[in-house]
Every structure is written in C-alpha cells, then in structure tokens.
Amino acid sequence: MTLQKTLAAAAVLALVAAACTSGDAGPATTETTETTVDGSSDQPTTAPTGSSETAQLLEGVADSSELPGDLPAVTGAWATDWTRTTIDLSELLIGIFASDPRDAIAPIDEPKFESIADGAAWLGDREPGLVVEYEDGARFYPLSILTLHEVINDELGDLPVAITFCPLCNSGVVFERRIDGVTHRFGVSGLLRKSDLVMWDDLTTSLWQQITGEAIVGTFAGTRLTAIPSAIASFSDYRETFPDGAVLSRDTGFGYSYGVNPYEFYSSRQRPFGFFDGELDDRFPALERVIGVTVGGAEKAYPFSIISPVGAVNDSVGGERIVVLWGGDTADALDGRSIADSQAIGTGVAYLSVVNGQTLTFVRVEDGVFEDEQTGSRWTILGRATDGPLAGQSLTPAIHRNEFWFAWAAFFPDAPVYTG
C-alpha cells in the first residue's frame, strides 16, 4: 500500500476516531487499529483526539496569534486571508490531525467513467449515489466512493463542477467551479464547522462551507458558488431512468475496495459525532434525513418521516411551485458496514412543478410511481414521465439536499419546516 493511500485511508479513520470521542469527554488519546479500506490491517496507531496532543504533534508549523485554539498549528502556513471572514473563527474545528490536513482526505481530480453495464458488475441495485443530469447525459457518483473522497473535481460537458458529499451531515451538493470566469480546484481542508465539510480552493486558499456553498473565510468571503441540481437515488432507479448514463469508475488511482462504510451505525445514533457542539433542535431526531430545498433564495425542509406516508407533497418555496417525491428502496450509506446490504432509507427528490407552462400536482399511485392530476401521466422517482400524454417529458430538479436534521437546523435555523 503506497504512502499516499495509507495517509488517505488513515485520514478517514482518524476523522471517525476523533468524531467518536470528541465532545463527549476531555482531551484524550484513543488507541485505534488502522484498517485500510481494502480490509487489510496495519499496526495500531494513536489517533489524537485532544487539543493538547494535537498541538504537540504539530510543533514546527508556523504559528499565528490571530487564530483561535489549535488552528494556528495546522493553518499557519496557509495563504488564507484570515482578516476576511463571515463567521467567528472559533466555530472552525480540526477534523484531521496532520501537519497540513488539506487533502489528507484526497479529492478525485481525474475521474473516470464507465457504462451502466460495467457499473452493475460491482454496484448493488440499492446502493445510493449522487445523480446529476446535464445536457449531454447523466452521471452517477456512488456514495461508497464519495464518502472516502468527499470532493470530485469534474466537468459536465464544458461546465467545471465540484461534486461534494459530507458524510457527517449526509449533504450531497454539486457546484460550478467557475468564479468570475476562472476555474478553481476544490479540496478537503481538514476543518469542520457545525460538523460540515469545509472546502478550500487552490488559488486563494479561501474556505468554503459545503452545505451552503458560501466562502466563509478568505479572499472570496461572502461569495456563493452556483449550485447545480442533483439528487441522491439508488443505482437501480438511475439505471432505469438513464440506461445510457455514465457511472463513476472505482478506478480512482487510489486502489481502494469501495463499498465499506467507515462510519458504521452513524445514522442510527441519537446524536451526531462530537464535531457538532451546538444545541440540538428536538422537533425531529438529530439524524433523521430531510429534503432541504432551495428555490428563489428561500429554504424549506421536508423531513422523511413526514413525507414518506404521503409520497408526494405539492408545495411552494420562494414563490415557485414544487413537488417533493419520496419512495424506493435506496440503502443507507451511513448505517451498515456493507453499504449494499444496509437498511433501506428511501429516496427523496424535489422538482419544480411546471412542465411546458402547465403547473402539475402529483399523487403517489404505488411505490416509486407517481401520477399528475392534470394529464394522468405517470412519473418515476427521478422525474421522468413513462406513460400518458407527457410520456418522455422530464421534471426540472430543484436545488435540494438530503442532509441530517441537525445539520439543516444548524445552518437554516429560521427556515420553515413542512409538517404535513
């Protein structure tokens, strides 16, 4: 196993080890066994989980009194403009213990793709992935790969994009990588805020909040990336809707055996890991999934427990008519050790309701099948009409995520929540 692969695998495991202990006790050092993603086991390593141990391990790195806590130890050599910020810097936590944690969890910069048939050779029908449709086709990014890399720098036709996923918040978001005409490369900073991934760009070392796409520190502070519609769905639903679509290959250059969840039983916990130290909103369980919709500058959450009995919710967000659909047998990528065999969590997707100038209202007629009341056409969970007057038409996806409730409530505390 190469040093790069070992470090990348260890970074994920250090993040998990630290998450499992931080916030629940004082500074501690946890003995862990470094088990690589392909199942091999190296000698036990010490994963530091307390601030004093971290500082000791990072001696020799430049210091800066402008940053709180241990941040100077890991960020002192960065070119980030710390004078420009939209947040209190004390909200930033170290998630990866390394002299420079940037990209210790390594993004994929040269993704390769394969056919549906090739993907089916290793992907189970229920396995979840981030689905992105664009002018020239569609792509399926398995969460089994995204969980271990968190950022993929890709291009959809001529559009440079960052495919992002934060396993601690279950938030998958796709962003355009162009800012003022300049294409940026994004990576994993090794820092967290409210348990959410903080990204960095390679040109200014600005820090970006993954769940919102906002630059929170640095040259671009206050700038928001343009979000691209995406959805988390099962491989079988993707294959049915996009039979000619592409699948992200597991030939990533890292030699991992993808499909194992390093955050075993995370989504079954009562509380998030210790990287979240805010107050929990007790209206819903902390790790319940919600469909967080963003339309016209407005936000609204649709908890799975509320929408699953109904299947189709017709509503308005930001002055736009939308429909939120729920169904399917999509596996939970953050529960069982084997993602393909994990518990069912379902699929939740949000769309704009207007097709050819006509506003449609939907009902669920059976699991994964929906009907609009205006034309009687039938639709799949991924927004394709398969029968009726509108057969062949597609719904336009709304910008949305499937984040955990605690993350939604932390980042959008004043936004409305659909309660039925």
Secondary structure, DSSP 8 states (H G I E B T S, - for coil): --HHHHHHHHHHHHHHHHHHHBTTBSS-EEEEEEE-TTS-EEEEEEEE-SHHHHHHHTTTS---TTS-TTHHHHHTTS---TT-BSS-GGGEEE-S-SSS-TTSS--BSS--EEEHHHHHTT--TT-EEEEEEETTEEEEEEHHHHHHH-EEEEEETTEEEEEEEETTTTEEEEEE-EETTEE--EEEEEEEETTEEEEEETTT--EEETTTTEEEESTTTT-B--EE--EEEEHHHHHHH-TT-EEE-S--SS-----B-SSTTGGGSSS--TT--S---TTS-TT-BEEEEEETTEEEEEEHHHHTTTSEEEEEETTEEEEEEEES--B-TTSSSBGGGS-B--EEEEEE-EETTEE--EEEEETTEEEETTT--EEETTSBEEESTTTT-B--B-EEE--BHHHHHHH-TTS-B---
